[in-house]
């Protein structure tokens, strides 16, 4: 594989901190403006850099050196669906199937820290892109390949539980 950004059809693949933070529920009226820079999923032993991914010619950039944040999705902490996706290889989202419902996912920006709780995990066909639609008011969706020859998609949906108090 090349050491560059790989692209997939949107239908095929749509997709330390020191100190302490005071956390509040997502019912606040704050508007967050930072892209995610790191994701930590303790139950899957995942701690990865996050880089923005643009849609060009109906495809999203998929990286080999980090997981990708879909720039057309919602910024973390805001009402909407934040979409993060990557390859299902050991150094990226290969351990994602180890995540269980009620596990926590931590998403960081340069300024903030967001805690999400997993509410659903599912395996779908590549053309089933409606799994990227918003289900909860403050949602995170993780997306990767799974199955024989990566013929299906593994999707985790999580709901925002806590965000920084400014």
C-alpha positions as CSV (number, residue, x, y, z in Angstrom):
1,X,0.0,0.0,0.0
2,X,1.1,3.5,-0.7
3,X,1.9,5.9,2.2
4,X,-0.7,8.4,1.1
5,X,-4.3,9.1,1.5
6,X,-6.5,6.3,0.0
7,X,-10.0,7.1,-1.3
8,X,-13.1,4.9,-1.4
9,X,-16.5,5.5,-2.9
10,X,-18.8,7.1,-0.4
11,X,-21.1,4.1,-0.7
12,X,-18.2,1.7,-0.1
13,X,-16.7,3.6,2.8
14,X,-18.6,6.6,3.8
15,X,-17.2,7.0,5.8
16,X,-1.7,13.0,27.2
17,X,-3.9,15.4,28.7
18,X,-2.9,16.7,32.1
19,X,-5.1,18.4,34.7
20,X,-8.8,18.0,35.2
21,X,-11.9,19.1,33.5
22,X,-15.3,20.0,34.9
23,X,-17.9,18.2,32.9
24,X,-21.5,19.0,32.3
25,X,-24.4,17.4,30.4
26,X,-24.9,18.1,26.7
27,X,-28.0,20.2,27.4
28,X,-25.9,23.3,27.5
29,X,-26.3,26.0,24.8
30,X,-22.6,26.2,23.9
31,X,-21.4,25.9,20.3
32,X,-18.1,24.1,19.9
33,X,-15.9,25.0,16.9
34,X,-12.9,22.6,17.0
35,X,-12.2,19.5,14.9
36,X,-11.4,16.3,16.8
37,X,-7.7,15.6,17.1
38,X,-7.6,12.4,19.2
39,X,-9.9,9.5,20.0
40,X,-9.4,7.1,23.0
41,X,-11.5,3.9,23.4
42,X,-10.2,2.2,26.5
43,X,-12.2,-1.1,26.0
44,X,-10.6,-1.6,22.6
45,X,-7.1,-0.3,23.5
46,X,-7.4,2.4,20.9
47,X,-5.7,5.7,21.2
48,X,-5.3,7.5,17.9
49,X,-4.8,10.8,16.2
50,X,-7.8,12.1,14.3
51,X,-7.3,14.1,11.0
52,X,-10.0,15.9,9.0
53,X,-11.1,14.1,5.8
54,X,-12.6,16.0,2.9
55,X,-15.1,14.7,0.3
56,X,-13.7,15.0,-3.2
57,X,-15.3,13.5,-6.3
58,X,-17.9,11.7,-4.1
59,X,-15.3,10.1,-1.9
60,X,-13.9,10.6,1.6
61,X,-10.2,10.5,2.3
62,X,-9.2,7.5,4.2
63,X,-5.8,7.6,5.9
64,X,-3.2,5.1,6.9
65,X,-1.5,7.2,9.6
66,X,-4.6,8.3,11.6
67,X,-8.4,7.9,11.8
68,X,-10.5,10.3,9.8
69,X,-13.1,12.9,10.8
70,X,-15.7,13.5,8.1
71,X,-15.5,17.3,7.6
72,X,-19.1,17.4,6.4
73,X,-20.3,15.9,9.7
74,X,-20.9,17.7,13.0
75,X,-18.1,19.0,15.1
76,X,-17.8,17.2,18.5
77,X,-20.0,18.5,21.3
78,X,-22.6,20.1,18.9
79,X,-26.1,18.8,18.1
80,X,-25.7,16.4,15.2
81,X,-23.7,13.4,14.1
82,X,-19.9,13.4,14.4
83,X,-18.5,10.7,12.0
84,X,-15.1,9.2,12.5
85,X,-13.9,6.3,10.3
86,X,-10.8,4.3,9.5
87,X,-9.4,1.1,8.1
88,X,-9.9,-2.1,10.1
89,X,-6.2,-2.8,10.4
90,X,-4.5,-3.5,13.8
91,X,-2.9,-0.1,14.1
92,X,-6.1,1.8,13.4
93,X,-9.7,0.5,13.9
94,X,-8.8,-3.2,13.9
95,X,-9.9,-3.6,17.6
96,X,-13.2,-1.8,17.1
97,X,-15.3,-5.0,17.4
98,X,-14.1,-5.3,21.0
99,X,-16.2,-2.3,22.0
100,X,-19.5,-3.1,23.8
101,X,-22.7,-1.2,24.4
102,X,-22.2,1.1,27.4
103,X,-18.5,1.5,26.9
104,X,-17.1,5.0,26.8
105,X,-15.3,6.8,23.9
106,X,-13.3,9.9,24.5
107,X,-13.0,12.5,21.8
108,X,-10.5,15.4,22.2
109,X,-10.1,18.7,20.3
110,X,-7.3,21.2,20.9
111,X,-9.5,22.8,23.5
112,X,-12.1,20.3,24.7
113,X,-12.8,16.8,25.8
114,X,-16.1,14.9,25.1
115,X,-17.3,11.6,26.6
116,X,-19.6,9.4,24.6
117,X,-21.4,6.2,25.7
118,X,-21.9,3.4,23.1
119,X,-25.6,2.8,22.5
120,X,-25.5,0.5,19.5
121,X,-23.2,-1.6,17.4
122,X,-24.1,-3.3,14.1
123,X,-22.8,-4.9,10.9
124,X,-24.3,-3.5,7.7
125,X,-23.8,-3.8,3.9
126,X,-21.7,-1.0,2.3
127,X,-24.7,0.5,0.5
128,X,-26.5,0.9,3.9
129,X,-25.4,4.5,4.4
130,X,-28.5,5.5,6.4
131,X,-26.5,4.2,9.4
132,X,-24.7,7.5,9.2
133,X,-27.9,9.5,9.8
134,X,-28.4,11.1,13.2
135,X,-30.2,9.0,15.8
136,X,-29.5,11.0,19.0
137,X,-29.3,14.8,19.3
138,X,-25.5,14.6,20.2
139,X,-24.1,11.6,18.4
140,X,-20.8,10.0,17.5
141,X,-20.7,7.4,14.8
142,X,-17.6,5.2,14.3
143,X,-17.3,3.3,10.9
144,X,-14.9,0.7,9.6
145,X,-14.8,-2.4,7.4
146,X,-15.4,-6.0,8.6
147,X,-16.0,-9.5,7.3
148,X,-14.5,-11.6,4.5
149,X,-12.6,-9.3,2.2
150,X,-13.9,-6.4,4.2
151,X,-17.2,-6.8,2.5
152,X,-19.4,-5.3,5.3
153,X,-19.2,-2.3,7.5
154,X,-19.0,-2.2,11.3
155,X,-20.8,0.7,12.8
156,X,-20.8,2.0,16.4
157,X,-23.3,4.7,17.5
158,X,-22.6,6.6,20.8
159,X,-24.4,9.4,22.6
160,X,-22.7,12.4,24.2
161,X,-22.6,12.0,28.0
162,X,-20.3,14.9,29.1
163,X,-18.6,17.9,27.6
164,X,-16.4,20.7,29.0
165,X,-17.9,23.5,31.1
166,X,-16.5,26.8,29.9
